[in-house]
Amino acid sequence: MPNLKLAKLPDRKPVKITITVSAELNASLQAYAATYRETYGDAEEVSELIPYMVEQFLAADRAFAKSQKGIQAPRTNGGREAHVK
């Protein structure tokens, strides 16, 4: 078997996660999407923004990062792997 420089690619199959949020959180998410549209000129559905929001939250959580030292987490390619709808 040849020794390739490129390791075997990770599983890139999207995973659908369904969540229920409070009316208040839904309103905040809708407001965020509106602010995103005003800021960047692109309308994005909340369901498209959530994976990126969660990914940034996890990346910024130092306690979580510290707890994951030595654990190989799958790369999410900017949140595109796990869509929440």
Helices and strands as residue ranges (DSSP letters): H 23-40, H 46-60, H 62-67
